[in-house]
Amino acid sequence: MASILLGLWVVVALGFAWTGYSGYCLYINYLQACEMGIPIRIIPIDHLNKMWLLVDKQIVSLVRRLPGVLGKNNLTRFNYRGWHEHDRMRAHDEMGDAFVLVTPSHNWLYIADPDALISMYRRGKDFPRWVEITKMLDVFGGPNIATASGEQWRTHRKVVQSSLNERCNALVWSEAASLGDQMARHWASKRMFTSVGEDVRTVSLNILCKACFGQSYAFQGHNDSVPTSPSASFRFSLLTIMENVLLILALRPRFFTEPWLPLPNAWRELSKACITFREHMANFYNQKRRLLNENKLAGDSTLIASLARASQNKEEGKSLTESEVYGTMFVVSFAGHDTTAHLITFAIFYLAANSFVQDWLSNELRRVLGHRPPQEWNYHSDFPQLKRCMAILYETLRVKTLVPEVKWTSDRPQSLDIKGRTLTIPPETLVIPSYIHVHNNPRIWGADAQEWRPARWIAGSRTKKSISIHPSSCTLSQRRDGPELKSNLYDDYEEEVLLSPPSRGSYLGWSEGTRDCPGKRFSQVEWVAIMAALFRDWKVEPRRQGNETFTEARTRVLNFIDKNTDYGGLLLQLMHPESLPLVWSSTC
Ligand code: HEM
């Protein structure tokens, strides 16, 4: 009894001590934030407190039920993952181009001025990535390309970039076209389907496995897939890990593999997945290392071959440890497949709600690809012509920017000009590009900035004069004056030009500066080939409910996208796409 009381007393005392210490840190951070002279909001818990990450939304939704200010305050507005997705433009509209959220751990400075952002990206040394956030990704080894900094990061970046080359892109193209085609046929065989989220993830993971790890898998639809072969189990283990990524990042894989812990069955499955994933990574790596030692790796430029070479490199500053190799394999798997997959899922739902955009897209696909089967599509000649496919990618990533970024000032104060005023930012301040505000700003994108309208990225003959100089010189009104989609008037294909973003700093989908996304081209090639395979000969619609008209169904889909956009794990995604059934049919 005495020991229980003592235990309770210790817990309560620790609770008080922690609260007192948090309050003190919050006060110090508040004083520092005041020095910037910009609007301030105070929140009690840091966004990236690991335990908070697991329960933030549940707790906030409970607190919201309380009456008055108890339920409506800074905690319920700003203190959970993805708050900005729900708040949209409000915060910056209320507080201007820069404001700060004060937490006990750090001050979070949000910036929405594109000029200030681009100058921040250009000064990569003054505003490096805050690797503490990505360090969570060192779960299967590391440091890796996403978590290292300085010289160590440069070595990682060179290795990864050297393998994500044009040869890799050509491989991505043919694999994506073939798998996209298999997926389209699978959906057509069901006609009504709900597995878009899982199937698209399978396809994008298979492409990544082929292009980066040299492992080829045929498409298997969701529920049809049983991990029968050792190779397929790699894919399943990675998918299981991705689905539970937050749990793994918070508790680490070791927790799940401790045999003596009484874990629920679902967690035991996760434990198996972690072990299997590790075994596969080791097999892939050892296989390449053996080939390298036997001088049989020449001509293999896959990521895993480059990693094996780097691990055997004896030159100082150019070699990677085995743990770094595994860390990079995991991070590239994570960064390279969920991103594209979530974006394609959004696009399929947008297209289901916009049949005239599907017609616009398939006109281009038929003109460029004719009746050629996917295995005859050519990366070098076909890909650059599929501008409408790219427009749909740019537009989807504009309205659904998946990857949140965090930079910081490290151990020094930094100054940054924001709309003609120089802001002095204290050391250790986190700096967040407010991409939602930048990407939805009507002053940059026009009055319809909040709408998903891919044609804004295409300039046609009516804008020919300005586009013949340079696409990015196209003005806002010329962008708005793009091809009239609904009537499909526009057949003067020769003159279509894919536009660049209106100005630097106005489009942040793949980030900017030295730490931008090295997989940008990979994802573009993958996207275009999948879209081509899906929409040249097929179309998608929402399954109608009762006597619902097309317009009513369209509104339902658009509302569904709005309501279900959230951070499931670390990325923005469409939650529960399976709850809105779609119909897939041939247009031939
Ligand atoms: C549409 C798909 C994609 C989007 C929107 C995207 C976006 C981004 C963004 C915004 C960053 C910077 C994150 C930060 O600063 O914290 C990033 C980094 C990264 N991305 Fe992507 N990405 C995509 C696809 C890919 C693919 C296909 C790969 C690999 C095959 C990849 C590999 C990486 C890696 C390794 C990094 C870390 C780079 C570094 O720290 O130097 N990404 N990505």
Boltz pocket constraint, residues with backbone or C-beta under 6 A from the ligand:
constraints:
  - pocket:
      binder: B
      contacts: [[A, 129], [A, 145], [A, 146], [A, 147], [A, 157], [A, 160], [A, 164], [A, 331], [A, 332], [A, 335], [A, 336], [A, 337], [A, 339], [A, 340], [A, 343], [A, 397], [A, 402], [A, 403], [A, 404], [A, 405], [A, 406], [A, 508], [A, 509], [A, 510], [A, 511], [A, 514], [A, 515], [A, 516], [A, 517], [A, 518], [A, 519], [A, 520], [A, 522], [A, 523]]
      max_distance: 6.0
